[in-house]
Amino acid sequence: MPATLTRRSQIDFAAVCEENLDGVFGYLLYLTGNRAVAEDLTAETFERALRRLRRFDPRRGTAKAWLLTLARSTALDHFRSEQRRRKREGTYALLDAEAVESDVFGHTYSPALEAALRSLSAGEREVVALRVLLDLDGETAARLLGISPTACSTRLHRALQKLEEKVRDDVRA
Amino acid sequence: MSGPDGIDERFGTLVGELRSEEQTASTELRERVRAIAARGPEPPATTRRDRFPRRRLALVLVPVCALVAVAVGAGLLTSGSSTPSRRAFDTLMPGKTSGSGGSSQHGAAFQGVTKPPAIRSLPVVKSPYTGPQQPGLNAYALQDTPAPSGSRHQLYTADLRLRVSDLSATTKQAIRLTRGWGGYVISVDYGSAQKAGEAYLVVRVPIAKVQTAVARLTALGSIVADHVSIQDVQNQLNHRYSRMQALRVKITKLRGKLTDQSLTQSQREFFQAAIAQNQAALVNLEQQQQSQMTRTSFATVSLDLQTKKAAAVPPPSGPGRIGQALSDIGHVLLVEAEVLLYVLLIGAPFVILGVLLWLSRRTLRRRSEDELLAR
């Protein structure tokens, strides 16, 4: 039985963390494409969740969706600060270093799939993570992304198509 | 074709491969998150108040309570129809009228300033005429009737409109009272055996007793309206007296000239004619002076007596104090609603501007997020 955050009963925050840790981490890993950054952002997401626990309203969605929303906002903040930092330093060295990291998304993935995932944009990987890895329904994923379910479905279709083409091209090569 | 999870079946193999790898957090990350979860205090148990936060409640309740309190306060304040505060409220709200009259002019000309007459509407004083033997004074009328000046000459006029139960008996009583004060009746118009209808009489009472007269006459019935006018004529009298004195001096001088023996016949006739002319003017002025002084020594009181059926003004039998209070509360609430509507109309452009700003900010933020995630 999944742990739930309810506002009336005693909140088992630790159980909720335990249950959703892998999901949040996987989502952030897909979003950032960097394991170390994903781990830091995951920890920060749960820090935020703890601070904002009182704002959680189960009537507006599940704990999982709430945590993923927090994770997304944490990741976007990270991207913004990175963007500012890169603009300030005028270098993309870190970006290049991140790109060459191998086995980022999974040890069992084929090199072609790994490369294809890396070639996707963060936004494309995000929708794949939400709909395929975390198996969220279209409506919840769309709400989380702030777009309509149709747009979410279209975005997923394009991302998978692109991914498939990349894998196919890589195999042929 | 879409699968059961809404994903196109064409990507079945790819999806299967993607799902084959379960993303698991490292032990180190797991420990970090456990540490975070362990130190976090449990939030307090929520109550009903959390679902309706106090701040939100206050935001709605405080203005509503204030508006209702103002309405109730105003309603209660104004519901006492015979209280002065009622009149104060009516003065504050010019559009609000009660009874048959308009704005109050009661005693306004008392300081010698002549102002246009105005019928004053008074709340009905519950002092119905119970019989000619009742000598009780109408305390309200006695208190509110302006007193004539003791040192200056004034023209004092009072118009009273009363609702009475017995027209004939009341008219007779009014005449009897007038005579008792040393006054007299100028005109009277009523049927001697008339119980219902309307009677009109004009009486003159000594100025010294006018307050008592107004109080006693208003006690004969319920006041529907009254109007008191006081016109100061002291300056006219003084001016006329000066002219009279000047004429007297002139006549004395002319008489002195007539004693001169050297005057020719024609000159003598001229002076005699001048004396006669000035004496005639003096007599005329003396008569005017006397007449005006007589007029100011009496006050004119007009009485318009009406029985209930004949009264032009419908009796305010209506809702009583509570009903009146409710009516006033409704009126004040209506005024408040008008003010709120006004504020809403004034504030609407600002609200729209705020919404537009918020929307544009959100759009920019979305665009910025899309740019961040497009890499």
Interface residues (C-beta under 8 A of the other chain):
Chain A: R7 R8 Q10 I11 F13 A14 C17 E18 L21 D22 F25 G26 L29 L31 E39 T42 A43 F46 E47 L50 L53 R54 L76 F79 R80 Q83 F105 G106 H107 T108 Y109 S110 L113 S121 A122 G123 E126 V128 R131 V132 L133 D135 D137 G138 G146 S153 L156 H157 L160 Q161 L163 E164 V167
Chain B: D5 G6 I7 D8 F11 L14 V15 E17 L18 R19 S20 E21 E22 Q23 T24 A25 S26 E28 L29 R30 R32 V33 R34 I36 A37 A38 G40 E42 P43 A45 T46 D50 R366 S368 E369 D370 L372 L373 A374 R375
